[in-house]
Amino acid sequence: MSYAGSLAFEPWLIDYHKAMASTGEVCQSVQNSANIFQLAKKLWALDKIFKTLIVVLAKARTINPDELPKIISRIEELHEKAAYVLQLCKEKGFTNRTFTAGSLRSIEAKNCHLENFIESFRLSLDSEVQQQISDSWSEYQRGEKVSLDSLL
């Protein structure tokens, strides 16, 4: 079965592994009290990798249903690791430093995007949600409309 326009799995895996490695580097740097400039550079690189990963995930229109649980578990793993690094940076006071605060805020926002992907992918596996979407789509195609006043 062919999934035209499906998630390019290999590039996604490359970005995932880059993000995991970069997250690990940042974690080690924070734990080892690295130079602030080195940490800022690593945070900037991590933010850039997260951006690339999110763009790849956002462009995916169809994903092989058999691959979805694997993708979800990997994104969850990355999300948890990034959340740990963000918490560690917060505890060490890096969120208040000029060189690191911007990247940390950006990584935090992108981590929220990852959480949204996890939720969306999980919902796409739920057969009840799929049925509701199918019913709604068929109502829309038939031209059935609901007055907004009736929803109040």
N, CA, C and O atoms as a GROMACS GRO file, in nm:
protein
  608
    1MET      N    1   0.084  -0.117   0.000
    1MET     CA    2   0.000   0.000   0.000
    1MET      C    3   0.089   0.124   0.000
    1MET      O    4   0.184   0.133   0.077
    2SER      N    5   0.058   0.217  -0.085
    2SER     CA    6   0.138   0.340  -0.096
    2SER      C    7   0.068   0.453  -0.023
    2SER      O    8  -0.054   0.468  -0.031
    3TYR      N    9   0.146   0.533   0.047
    3TYR     CA   10   0.093   0.648   0.118
    3TYR      C   11   0.152   0.773   0.055
    3TYR      O   12   0.252   0.827   0.103
    4ALA      N   13   0.089   0.819  -0.052
    4ALA     CA   14   0.137   0.939  -0.122
    4ALA      C   15   0.129   1.058  -0.028
    4ALA      O   16   0.027   1.078   0.038
    5GLY      N   17   0.233   1.136  -0.022
    5GLY     CA   18   0.236   1.252   0.065
    5GLY      C   19   0.252   1.216   0.210
    5GLY      O   20   0.226   1.298   0.298
    6SER      N   21   0.294   1.093   0.238
    6SER     CA   22   0.306   1.051   0.376
    6SER      C   23   0.433   1.108   0.438
    6SER      O   24   0.519   1.163   0.369
    7LEU      N   25   0.441   1.095   0.568
    7LEU     CA   26   0.555   1.145   0.643
    7LEU      C   27   0.683   1.079   0.592
    7LEU      O   28   0.693   0.957   0.589
    8ALA      N   29   0.780   1.162   0.553
    8ALA     CA   30   0.908   1.108   0.510
    8ALA      C   31   0.977   1.053   0.634
    8ALA      O   32   1.032   1.128   0.714
    9PHE      N   33   0.973   0.922   0.649
    9PHE     CA   34   1.014   0.862   0.776
    9PHE      C   35   1.163   0.879   0.802
    9PHE      O   36   1.201   0.912   0.914
   10GLU      N   37   1.248   0.856   0.703
   10GLU     CA   38   1.392   0.868   0.726
   10GLU      C   39   1.434   1.008   0.768
   10GLU      O   40   1.505   1.021   0.868
   11PRO      N   41   1.394   1.114   0.698
   11PRO     CA   42   1.431   1.248   0.744
   11PRO      C   43   1.377   1.278   0.884
   11PRO      O   44   1.442   1.346   0.962
   12TRP      N   45   1.259   1.227   0.914
   12TRP     CA   46   1.203   1.249   1.046
   12TRP      C   47   1.290   1.183   1.152
   12TRP      O   48   1.318   1.241   1.257
   13LEU      N   49   1.334   1.061   1.123
   13LEU     CA   50   1.420   0.990   1.218
   13LEU      C   51   1.553   1.062   1.238
   13LEU      O   52   1.605   1.068   1.349
   14ILE      N   53   1.607   1.115   1.131
   14ILE     CA   54   1.734   1.188   1.141
   14ILE      C   55   1.716   1.309   1.232
   14ILE      O   56   1.797   1.333   1.321
   15ASP      N   57   1.609   1.386   1.210
   15ASP     CA   58   1.583   1.504   1.294
   15ASP      C   59   1.556   1.463   1.438
   15ASP      O   60   1.598   1.531   1.532
   16TYR      N   61   1.486   1.352   1.456
   16TYR     CA   62   1.458   1.303   1.592
   16TYR      C   63   1.589   1.270   1.664
   16TYR      O   64   1.610   1.313   1.778
   17HIS      N   65   1.676   1.196   1.599
   17HIS     CA   66   1.802   1.158   1.662
   17HIS      C   67   1.892   1.279   1.688
   17HIS      O   68   1.962   1.285   1.789
   18LYS      N   69   1.891   1.374   1.596
   18LYS     CA   70   1.968   1.497   1.617
   18LYS      C   71   1.915   1.571   1.740
   18LYS      O   72   1.992   1.620   1.822
   19ALA      N   73   1.783   1.578   1.751
   19ALA     CA   74   1.722   1.648   1.865
   19ALA      C   75   1.753   1.577   1.996
   19ALA      O   76   1.784   1.642   2.096
   20MET      N   77   1.746   1.445   1.996
   20MET     CA   78   1.778   1.369   2.118
   20MET      C   79   1.924   1.389   2.157
   20MET      O   80   1.954   1.408   2.275
   21ALA      N   81   2.014   1.385   2.060
   21ALA     CA   82   2.157   1.402   2.089
   21ALA      C   83   2.185   1.543   2.139
   21ALA      O   84   2.260   1.563   2.235
   22SER      N   85   2.124   1.641   2.074
   22SER     CA   86   2.145   1.779   2.115
   22SER      C   87   2.087   1.806   2.254
   22SER      O   88   2.146   1.879   2.333
   23THR      N   89   1.973   1.746   2.283
   23THR     CA   90   1.912   1.760   2.416
   23THR      C   91   2.004   1.700   2.522
   23THR      O   92   2.020   1.756   2.630
   24GLY      N   93   2.064   1.587   2.489
   24GLY     CA   94   2.159   1.524   2.581
   24GLY      C   95   2.282   1.611   2.605
   24GLY      O   96   2.332   1.620   2.717
   25GLU      N   97   2.332   1.674   2.498
   25GLU     CA   98   2.448   1.763   2.511
   25GLU      C   99   2.416   1.882   2.602
   25GLU      O  100   2.496   1.921   2.686
   26VAL      N  101   2.297   1.939   2.583
   26VAL     CA  102   2.257   2.052   2.666
   26VAL      C  103   2.247   2.008   2.811
   26VAL      O  104   2.292   2.079   2.901
   27CYS      N  105   2.188   1.893   2.834
   27CYS     CA  106   2.173   1.840   2.970
   27CYS      C  107   2.310   1.822   3.036
   27CYS      O  108   2.329   1.862   3.151
   28GLN      N  109   2.405   1.764   2.964
   28GLN     CA  110   2.540   1.747   3.018
   28GLN      C  111   2.606   1.880   3.046
   28GLN      O  112   2.673   1.897   3.148
   29SER      N  113   2.588   1.974   2.956
   29SER     CA  114   2.649   2.106   2.975
   29SER      C  115   2.596   2.175   3.100
   29SER      O  116   2.671   2.237   3.174
   30VAL      N  117   2.465   2.164   3.121
   30VAL     CA  118   2.405   2.226   3.239
   30VAL      C  119   2.455   2.156   3.366
   30VAL      O  120   2.490   2.221   3.463
   31GLN      N  121   2.456   2.024   3.363
   31GLN     CA  122   2.500   1.949   3.481
   31GLN      C  123   2.647   1.970   3.512
   31GLN      O  124   2.687   1.966   3.629
   32ASN      N  125   2.729   1.993   3.410
   32ASN     CA  126   2.873   2.014   3.430
   32ASN      C  127   2.910   2.160   3.444
   32ASN      O  128   3.028   2.194   3.444
   33SER      N  129   2.811   2.246   3.457
   33SER     CA  130   2.834   2.391   3.472
   33SER      C  131   2.924   2.446   3.363
   33SER      O  132   3.026   2.509   3.390
   34ALA      N  133   2.885   2.420   3.238
   34ALA     CA  134   2.963   2.466   3.123
   34ALA      C  135   2.963   2.617   3.112
   34ALA      O  136   2.882   2.686   3.174
   35ASN      N  137   3.054   2.666   3.034
   35ASN     CA  138   3.064   2.809   3.002
   35ASN      C  139   2.930   2.856   2.945
   35ASN      O  140   2.868   2.785   2.865
   36ILE      N  141   2.886   2.972   2.985
   36ILE     CA  142   2.756   3.025   2.943
   36ILE      C  143   2.748   3.040   2.792
   36ILE      O  144   2.641   3.021   2.733
   37PHE      N  145   2.859   3.075   2.728
   37PHE     CA  146   2.859   3.092   2.583
   37PHE      C  147   2.846   2.958   2.511
   37PHE      O  148   2.778   2.948   2.409
   38GLN      N  149   2.910   2.855   2.564
   38GLN     CA  150   2.896   2.720   2.507
   38GLN      C  151   2.753   2.671   2.523
   38GLN      O  152   2.696   2.613   2.431
   39LEU      N  153   2.696   2.694   2.639
   39LEU     CA  154   2.558   2.653   2.663
   39LEU      C  155   2.462   2.728   2.570
   39LEU      O  156   2.370   2.668   2.515
   40ALA      N  157   2.484   2.857   2.554
   40ALA     CA  158   2.399   2.936   2.466
   40ALA      C  159   2.405   2.883   2.323
   40ALA      O  160   2.303   2.875   2.254
   41LYS      N  161   2.524   2.846   2.279
   41LYS     CA  162   2.541   2.792   2.144
   41LYS      C  163   2.467   2.658   2.130
   41LYS      O  164   2.404   2.633   2.027
   42LYS      N  165   2.476   2.573   2.230
   42LYS     CA  166   2.408   2.443   2.226
   42LYS      C  167   2.257   2.460   2.231
   42LYS      O  168   2.184   2.387   2.164
   43LEU      N  169   2.209   2.555   2.310
   43LEU     CA  170   2.065   2.581   2.316
   43LEU      C  171   2.014   2.633   2.182
   43LEU      O  172   1.907   2.595   2.136
   44TRP      N  173   2.091   2.720   2.120
   44TRP     CA  174   2.054   2.774   1.990
   44TRP      C  175   2.045   2.661   1.887
   44TRP      O  176   1.951   2.656   1.808
   45ALA      N  177   2.144   2.571   1.889
   45ALA     CA  178   2.144   2.458   1.796
   45ALA      C  179   2.025   2.366   1.821
   45ALA      O  180   1.961   2.319   1.726
   46LEU      N  181   1.995   2.341   1.947
   46LEU     CA  182   1.880   2.257   1.981
   46LEU      C  183   1.750   2.320   1.932
   46LEU      O  184   1.664   2.252   1.877
   47ASP      N  185   1.737   2.449   1.950
   47ASP     CA  186   1.618   2.520   1.904
   47ASP      C  187   1.602   2.507   1.753
   47ASP      O  188   1.491   2.487   1.704
   48LYS      N  189   1.711   2.518   1.682
   48LYS     CA  190   1.708   2.507   1.536
   48LYS      C  191   1.668   2.366   1.493
   48LYS      O  192   1.590   2.350   1.398
   49ILE      N  193   1.718   2.265   1.561
   49ILE     CA  194   1.683   2.126   1.529
   49ILE      C  195   1.535   2.100   1.558
   49ILE      O  196   1.466   2.035   1.480
   50PHE      N  197   1.486   2.153   1.672
   50PHE     CA  198   1.344   2.139   1.705
   50PHE      C  199   1.257   2.201   1.597
   50PHE      O  200   1.154   2.145   1.558
   51LYS      N  201   1.299   2.318   1.547
   51LYS     CA  202   1.222   2.386   1.443
   51LYS      C  203   1.212   2.298   1.319
   51LYS      O  204   1.104   2.284   1.261
   52THR      N  205   1.323   2.238   1.278
   52THR     CA  206   1.324   2.152   1.161
   52THR      C  207   1.233   2.032   1.181
   52THR      O  208   1.157   1.994   1.092
   53LEU      N  209   1.241   1.972   1.298
   53LEU     CA  210   1.158   1.855   1.329
   53LEU      C  211   1.010   1.891   1.325
   53LEU      O  212   0.929   1.816   1.270
   54ILE      N  213   0.974   2.003   1.380
   54ILE     CA  214   0.834   2.044   1.383
   54ILE      C  215   0.783   2.073   1.242
   54ILE      O  216   0.668   2.042   1.210
   55VAL      N  217   0.867   2.132   1.158
   55VAL     CA  218   0.828   2.157   1.019
   55VAL      C  219   0.800   2.026   0.947
   55VAL      O  220   0.702   2.015   0.873
   56VAL      N  221   0.886   1.926   0.967
   56VAL     CA  222   0.866   1.795   0.903
   56VAL      C  223   0.736   1.732   0.952
   56VAL      O  224   0.659   1.679   0.872
   57LEU      N  225   0.712   1.738   1.082
   57LEU     CA  226   0.588   1.679   1.136
   57LEU      C  227   0.465   1.754   1.088
   57LEU      O  228   0.362   1.693   1.060
   58ALA      N  229   0.475   1.886   1.077
   58ALA     CA  230   0.359   1.967   1.034
   58ALA      C  231   0.326   1.944   0.888
   58ALA      O  232   0.210   1.957   0.848
   59LYS      N  233   0.424   1.910   0.807
   59LYS     CA  234   0.400   1.888   0.664
   59LYS      C  235   0.339   1.751   0.635
   59LYS      O  236   0.289   1.728   0.525
   60ALA      N  237   0.343   1.662   0.731
   60ALA     CA  238   0.289   1.528   0.710
   60ALA      C  239   0.137   1.535   0.698
   60ALA      O  240   0.069   1.588   0.786
   61ARG      N  241   0.086   1.482   0.591
   61ARG     CA  242  -0.059   1.482   0.570
   61ARG      C  243  -0.118   1.344   0.599
   61ARG      O  244  -0.229   1.335   0.653
   62THR      N  245  -0.047   1.240   0.565
   62THR     CA  246  -0.092   1.105   0.597
   62THR      C  247   0.028   1.029   0.651
   62THR      O  248   0.142   1.047   0.607
   63ILE      N  249   0.000   0.944   0.746
   63ILE     CA  250   0.104   0.863   0.808
   63ILE      C  251   0.054   0.720   0.810
   63ILE      O  252  -0.063   0.695   0.839
   64ASN      N  253   0.140   0.629   0.779
   64ASN     CA  254   0.106   0.487   0.784
   64ASN      C  255   0.057   0.455   0.926
   64ASN      O  256   0.132   0.475   1.022
   65PRO      N  257  -0.065   0.406   0.940
   65PRO     CA  258  -0.119   0.378   1.074
   65PRO      C  259  -0.035   0.279   1.154
   65PRO      O  260  -0.035   0.283   1.277
   66ASP      N  261   0.036   0.190   1.085
   66ASP     CA  262   0.121   0.094   1.156
   66ASP      C  263   0.242   0.161   1.219
   66ASP      O  264   0.294   0.112   1.319
   67GLU      N  265   0.286   0.271   1.162
   67GLU     CA  266   0.403   0.343   1.212
   67GLU      C  267   0.367   0.443   1.322
   67GLU      O  268   0.454   0.486   1.398
   68LEU      N  269   0.242   0.480   1.332
   68LEU     CA  270   0.200   0.585   1.424
   68LEU      C  271   0.236   0.558   1.571
   68LEU      O  272   0.285   0.649   1.637
   69PRO      N  273   0.214   0.439   1.625
   69PRO     CA  274   0.253   0.416   1.765
   69PRO      C  275   0.403   0.435   1.789
   69PRO      O  276   0.443   0.485   1.894
   70LYS      N  277   0.486   0.395   1.693
   70LYS     CA  278   0.630   0.413   1.706
   70LYS      C  279   0.666   0.561   1.706
   70LYS      O  280   0.750   0.607   1.783
   71ILE      N  281   0.602   0.634   1.618
   71ILE     CA  282   0.628   0.778   1.608
   71ILE      C  283   0.585   0.847   1.737
   71ILE      O  284   0.657   0.932   1.790
   72ILE      N  285   0.468   0.810   1.788
   72ILE     CA  286   0.419   0.869   1.913
   72ILE      C  287   0.516   0.843   2.027
   72ILE      O  288   0.548   0.934   2.104
   73SER      N  289   0.563   0.720   2.039
   73SER     CA  290   0.654   0.689   2.151
   73SER      C  291   0.784   0.766   2.140
   73SER      O  292   0.839   0.808   2.242
   74ARG      N  293   0.834   0.785   2.020
   74ARG     CA  294   0.959   0.860   2.004
   74ARG      C  295   0.938   1.008   2.035
   74ARG      O  296   1.021   1.070   2.101
   75ILE      N  297   0.828   1.063   1.988
   75ILE     CA  298   0.801   1.204   2.017
   75ILE      C  299   0.780   1.223   2.166
   75ILE      O  300   0.826   1.323   2.222
   76GLU      N  301   0.712   1.130   2.231
   76GLU     CA  302   0.694   1.138   2.377
   76GLU      C  303   0.829   1.137   2.449
   76GLU      O  304   0.851   1.214   2.542
   77GLU      N  305   0.917   1.049   2.405
   77GLU     CA  306   1.049   1.039   2.466
   77GLU      C  307   1.126   1.171   2.452
   77GLU      O  308   1.188   1.218   2.548
   78LEU      N  309   1.121   1.229   2.334
   78LEU     CA  310   1.188   1.357   2.312
   78LEU      C  311   1.122   1.468   2.394
   78LEU      O  312   1.191   1.552   2.452
   79HIS      N  313   0.990   1.467   2.399
   79HIS     CA  314   0.917   1.568   2.476
   79HIS      C  315   0.956   1.561   2.624
   79HIS      O  316   0.980   1.664   2.687
   80GLU      N  317   0.961   1.441   2.678
   80GLU     CA  318   0.997   1.424   2.820
   80GLU      C  319   1.141   1.468   2.847
   80GLU      O  320   1.168   1.533   2.948
   81LYS      N  321   1.232   1.433   2.757
   81LYS     CA  322   1.371   1.471   2.775
   81LYS      C  323   1.388   1.622   2.766
   81LYS      O  324   1.463   1.681   2.845
   82ALA      N  325   1.320   1.685   2.672
   82ALA     CA  326   1.326   1.831   2.659
   82ALA      C  327   1.266   1.898   2.781
   82ALA      O  328   1.319   1.999   2.829
   83ALA      N  329   1.157   1.844   2.833
   83ALA     CA  330   1.095   1.900   2.954
   83ALA      C  331   1.191   1.891   3.072
   83ALA      O  332   1.199   1.983   3.153
   84TYR      N  333   1.264   1.779   3.081
   84TYR     CA  334   1.362   1.763   3.188
   84TYR      C  335   1.473   1.868   3.175
   84TYR      O  336   1.512   1.929   3.274
   85VAL      N  337   1.523   1.887   3.054
   85VAL     CA  338   1.629   1.986   3.032
   85VAL      C  339   1.579   2.126   3.065
   85VAL      O  340   1.651   2.205   3.126
   86LEU      N  341   1.457   2.157   3.025
   86LEU     CA  342   1.402   2.290   3.055
   86LEU      C  343   1.389   2.310   3.206
   86LEU      O  344   1.419   2.418   3.257
   87GLN      N  345   1.345   2.208   3.276
   87GLN     CA  346   1.333   2.217   3.422
   87GLN      C  347   1.471   2.234   3.486
   87GLN      O  348   1.488   2.313   3.578
   88LEU      N  349   1.568   2.160   3.437
   88LEU     CA  350   1.705   2.169   3.488
   88LEU      C  351   1.762   2.309   3.466
   88LEU      O  352   1.827   2.365   3.555
   89CYS      N  353   1.739   2.364   3.349
   89CYS     CA  354   1.787   2.500   3.319
   89CYS      C  355   1.718   2.603   3.408
   89CYS      O  356   1.780   2.700   3.452
   90LYS      N  357   1.591   2.580   3.434
   90LYS     CA  358   1.516   2.670   3.521
   90LYS      C  359   1.573   2.666   3.662
   90LYS      O  360   1.591   2.770   3.726
   91GLU      N  361   1.601   2.546   3.712
   91GLU     CA  362   1.657   2.530   3.846
   91GLU      C  363   1.795   2.596   3.859
   91GLU      O  364   1.830   2.649   3.965
   92LYS      N  365   1.872   2.594   3.751
   92LYS     CA  366   2.007   2.651   3.752
   92LYS      C  367   2.007   2.801   3.722
   92LYS      O  368   2.112   2.865   3.724
   93GLY      N  369   1.889   2.856   3.694
   93GLY     CA  370   1.878   3.000   3.673
   93GLY      C  371   1.910   3.048   3.532
   93GLY      O  372   1.933   3.168   3.512
   94PHE      N  373   1.913   2.958   3.435
   94PHE     CA  374   1.946   2.998   3.299
   94PHE      C  375   1.831   3.067   3.226
   94PHE      O  376   1.852   3.125   3.120
   95THR      N  377   1.711   3.060   3.281
   95THR     CA  378   1.597   3.125   3.215
   95THR      C  379   1.600   3.276   3.234
   95THR      O  380   1.529   3.349   3.164
   96ASN      N  381   1.682   3.323   3.326
   96ASN     CA  382   1.692   3.467   3.352
   96ASN      C  383   1.818   3.530   3.294
   96ASN      O  384   1.845   3.648   3.318
   97ARG      N  385   1.894   3.455   3.218
   97ARG     CA  386   2.018   3.506   3.161
   97ARG      C  387   1.996   3.548   3.016
   97ARG      O  388   1.927   3.480   2.941
   98THR      N  389   2.054   3.658   2.980
   98THR     CA  390   2.035   3.715   2.848
   98THR      C  391   2.072   3.619   2.736
   98THR      O  392   2.001   3.610   2.636
   99PHE      N  393   2.181   3.547   2.751
   99PHE     CA  394   2.230   3.461   2.644
   99PHE      C  395   2.149   3.334   2.625
   99PHE      O  396   2.152   3.275   2.517
  100THR      N  397   2.079   3.290   2.726
  100THR     CA  398   2.010   3.161   2.718
  100THR      C  399   1.857   3.172   2.723
  100THR      O  400   1.789   3.081   2.677
  101ALA      N  401   1.805   3.280   2.775
  101ALA     CA  402   1.660   3.289   2.797
  101ALA      C  403   1.578   3.278   2.669
  101ALA      O  404   1.477   3.209   2.666
  102GLY      N  405   1.622   3.345   2.563
  102GLY     CA  406   1.546   3.342   2.437
  102GLY      C  407   1.536   3.202   2.379
  102GLY      O  408   1.428   3.159   2.339
  103SER      N  409   1.648   3.133   2.375
  103SER     CA  410   1.646   2.996   2.322
  103SER      C  411   1.563   2.904   2.409
  103SER      O  412   1.490   2.818   2.359
  104LEU      N  413   1.572   2.921   2.540
  104LEU     CA  414   1.494   2.836   2.631
  104LEU      C  415   1.345   2.859   2.612
  104LEU      O  416   1.267   2.763   2.613
  105ARG      N  417   1.304   2.983   2.596
  105ARG     CA  418   1.162   3.010   2.573
  105ARG      C  419   1.115   2.951   2.441
  105ARG      O  420   1.005   2.896   2.431
  106SER      N  421   1.200   2.962   2.340
  106SER     CA  422   1.166   2.907   2.210
  106SER      C  423   1.158   2.754   2.214
  106SER      O  424   1.067   2.696   2.156
  107ILE      N  425   1.251   2.690   2.284
  107ILE     CA  426   1.248   2.544   2.298
  107ILE      C  427   1.124   2.502   2.375
  107ILE      O  428   1.061   2.401   2.342
  108GLU      N  429   1.088   2.579   2.476
  108GLU     CA  430   0.968   2.547   2.554
  108GLU      C  431   0.843   2.553   2.466
  108GLU      O  432   0.756   2.467   2.476
  109ALA      N  433   0.836   2.654   2.380
  109ALA     CA  434   0.721   2.666   2.289
  109ALA      C  435   0.718   2.550   2.190
  109ALA      O  436   0.612   2.496   2.160
  110LYS      N  437   0.834   2.514   2.140
  110LYS     CA  438   0.839   2.402   2.045
  110LYS      C  439   0.808   2.270   2.114
  110LYS      O  440   0.752   2.179   2.052
  111ASN      N  441   0.843   2.259   2.240
  111ASN     CA  442   0.809   2.139   2.315
  111ASN      C  443   0.656   2.128   2.332
  111ASN      O  444   0.601   2.018   2.333
  112CYS      N  445   0.591   2.242   2.344
  112CYS     CA  446   0.443   2.242   2.347
  112CYS      C  447   0.386   2.195   2.214
  112CYS      O  448   0.285   2.125   2.210
  113HIS      N  449   0.452   2.234   2.104
  113HIS     CA  450   0.410   2.186   1.972
  113HIS      C  451   0.423   2.034   1.965
  113HIS      O  452   0.335   1.966   1.912
  114LEU      N  453   0.532   1.981   2.019
  114LEU     CA  454   0.549   1.836   2.021
  114LEU      C  455   0.435   1.769   2.098
  114LEU      O  456   0.382   1.666   2.057
  115GLU      N  457   0.397   1.830   2.210
  115GLU     CA  458   0.286   1.776   2.289
  115GLU      C  459   0.157   1.777   2.208
  115GLU      O  460   0.076   1.684   2.218
  116ASN      N  461   0.136   1.881   2.129
  116ASN     CA  462   0.017   1.888   2.044
  116ASN      C  463   0.020   1.779   1.937
  116ASN      O  464  -0.084   1.720   1.907
  117PHE      N  465   0.138   1.752   1.881
  117PHE     CA  466   0.149   1.642   1.784
  117PHE      C  467   0.115   1.509   1.849
  117PHE      O  468   0.044   1.426   1.790
  118ILE      N  469   0.165   1.488   1.969
  118ILE     CA  470   0.136   1.363   2.041
  118ILE      C  471  -0.014   1.345   2.058
  118ILE      O  472  -0.069   1.239   2.030
  119GLU      N  473  -0.080   1.452   2.103
  119GLU     CA  474  -0.225   1.446   2.124
  119GLU      C  475  -0.299   1.422   1.992
  119GLU      O  476  -0.392   1.342   1.987
  120SER      N  477  -0.259   1.491   1.887
  120SER     CA  478  -0.324   1.474   1.757
  120SER      C  479  -0.306   1.333   1.704
  120SER      O  480  -0.401   1.272   1.653
  121PHE      N  481  -0.185   1.280   1.715
  121PHE     CA  482  -0.159   1.145   1.667
  121PHE      C  483  -0.238   1.043   1.748
  121PHE      O  484  -0.290   0.946   1.691
  122ARG      N  485  -0.248   1.063   1.878
  122ARG     CA  486  -0.326   0.970   1.961
  122ARG      C  487  -0.474   0.974   1.922
  122ARG      O  488  -0.540   0.870   1.915
  123LEU      N  489  -0.525   1.094   1.898
  123LEU     CA  490  -0.665   1.106   1.859
  123LEU      C  491  -0.690   1.039   1.725
  123LEU      O  492  -0.798   0.983   1.702
  124SER      N  493  -0.593   1.045   1.636
  124SER     CA  494  -0.612   0.983   1.504
  124SER      C  495  -0.617   0.831   1.514
  124SER      O  496  -0.668   0.765   1.423
  125LEU      N  497  -0.566   0.775   1.622
  125LEU     CA  498  -0.575   0.630   1.643
  125LEU      C  499  -0.707   0.588   1.707
  125LEU      O  500  -0.743   0.470   1.703
  126ASP      N  501  -0.780   0.683   1.765
  126ASP     CA  502  -0.905   0.654   1.834
  126ASP      C  503  -1.018   0.634   1.733
  126ASP      O  504  -1.052   0.726   1.658
  127SER      N  505  -1.075   0.514   1.731
  127SER     CA  506  -1.179   0.483   1.632
  127SER      C  507  -1.306   0.566   1.652
  127SER      O  508  -1.375   0.599   1.556
  128GLU      N  509  -1.336   0.602   1.777
  128GLU     CA  510  -1.454   0.684   1.804
  128GLU      C  511  -1.438   0.823   1.743
  128GLU      O  512  -1.531   0.878   1.685
  129VAL      N  513  -1.320   0.879   1.757
  129VAL     CA  514  -1.291   1.011   1.698
  129VAL      C  515  -1.298   1.002   1.546
  129VAL      O  516  -1.353   1.091   1.481
  130GLN      N  517  -1.244   0.896   1.490
  130GLN     CA  518  -1.249   0.876   1.344
  130GLN      C  519  -1.394   0.869   1.296
  130GLN      O  520  -1.427   0.924   1.191
  131GLN      N  521  -1.480   0.802   1.372
  131GLN     CA  522  -1.621   0.791   1.334
  131GLN      C  523  -1.688   0.928   1.340
  131GLN      O  524  -1.766   0.962   1.251
  132GLN      N  525  -1.659   1.006   1.443
  132GLN     CA  526  -1.717   1.140   1.455
  132GLN      C  527  -1.672   1.229   1.341
  132GLN      O  528  -1.751   1.307   1.288
  133ILE      N  529  -1.546   1.219   1.303
  133ILE     CA  530  -1.495   1.298   1.191
  133ILE      C  531  -1.564   1.257   1.062
  133ILE      O  532  -1.604   1.342   0.982
  134SER      N  533  -1.578   1.128   1.042
  134SER     CA  534  -1.645   1.076   0.923
  134SER      C  535  -1.790   1.124   0.916
  134SER      O  536  -1.837   1.165   0.810
  135ASP      N  537  -1.860   1.117   1.028
  135ASP     CA  538  -2.000   1.163   1.033
  135ASP      C  539  -2.009   1.312   1.004
  135ASP      O  540  -2.096   1.356   0.929
  136SER      N  541  -1.920   1.389   1.063
  136SER     CA  542  -1.921   1.534   1.042
  136SER      C  543  -1.891   1.568   0.897
  136SER      O  544  -1.953   1.658   0.839
  137TRP      N  545  -1.796   1.497   0.839
  137TRP     CA  546  -1.759   1.523   0.700
  137TRP      C  547  -1.876   1.491   0.607
  137TRP      O  548  -1.902   1.565   0.512
  138SER      N  549  -1.946   1.382   0.633
  138SER     CA  550  -2.060   1.346   0.547
  138SER      C  551  -2.174   1.448   0.563
  138SER      O  552  -2.241   1.480   0.465
  139GLU      N  553  -2.196   1.499   0.684
  139GLU     CA  554  -2.296   1.605   0.705
  139GLU      C  555  -2.259   1.729   0.626
  139GLU      O  556  -2.345   1.793   0.564
  140TYR      N  557  -2.133   1.764   0.628
  140TYR     CA  558  -2.086   1.882   0.555
  140TYR      C  559  -2.106   1.864   0.405
  140TYR      O  560  -2.149   1.957   0.337
  141GLN      N  561  -2.074   1.745   0.353
  141GLN     CA  562  -2.089   1.718   0.211
  141GLN      C  563  -2.235   1.719   0.168
  141GLN      O  564  -2.266   1.756   0.055
  142ARG      N  565  -2.325   1.680   0.257
  142ARG     CA  566  -2.468   1.683   0.227
  142ARG      C  567  -2.525   1.824   0.237
  142ARG      O  568  -2.639   1.849   0.197
  143GLY      N  569  -2.447   1.916   0.291
  143GLY     CA  570  -2.492   2.054   0.303
  143GLY      C  571  -2.574   2.081   0.428
  143GLY      O  572  -2.640   2.184   0.438
  144GLU      N  573  -2.571   1.990   0.523
  144GLU     CA  574  -2.645   2.010   0.647
  144GLU      C  575  -2.576   2.118   0.728
  144GLU      O  576  -2.454   2.118   0.745
  145LYS      N  577  -2.655   2.210   0.777
  145LYS     CA  578  -2.601   2.321   0.853
  145LYS      C  579  -2.669   2.331   0.987
  145LYS      O  580  -2.786   2.296   1.002
  146VAL      N  581  -2.595   2.380   1.084
  146VAL     CA  582  -2.649   2.402   1.217
  146VAL      C  583  -2.641   2.550   1.246
  146VAL      O  584  -2.536   2.612   1.228
  147SER      N  585  -2.750   2.606   1.289
  147SER     CA  586  -2.753   2.748   1.324
  147SER      C  587  -2.668   2.772   1.447
  147SER      O  588  -2.675   2.696   1.544
  148LEU      N  589  -2.588   2.877   1.444
  148LEU     CA  590  -2.505   2.909   1.560
  148LEU      C  591  -2.591   2.944   1.680
  148LEU      O  592  -2.549   2.924   1.794
  149ASP      N  593  -2.711   2.998   1.656
  149ASP     CA  594  -2.800   3.032   1.766
  149ASP      C  595  -2.846   2.906   1.841
  149ASP      O  596  -2.874   2.913   1.961
  150SER      N  597  -2.854   2.793   1.772
  150SER     CA  598  -2.898   2.671   1.838
  150SER      C  599  -2.790   2.615   1.931
  150SER      O  600  -2.820   2.530   2.014
  151LEU      N  601  -2.668   2.661   1.916
  151LEU     CA  602  -2.560   2.611   2.001
  151LEU      C  603  -2.551   2.685   2.134
  151LEU      O  604  -2.481   2.641   2.224
  152LEU      N  605  -2.622   2.796   2.146
  152LEU     CA  606  -2.619   2.874   2.270
  152LEU      C  607  -2.707   2.818   2.375
  152LEU      O  608  -2.715   2.873   2.485
   0.00000   0.00000   0.00000
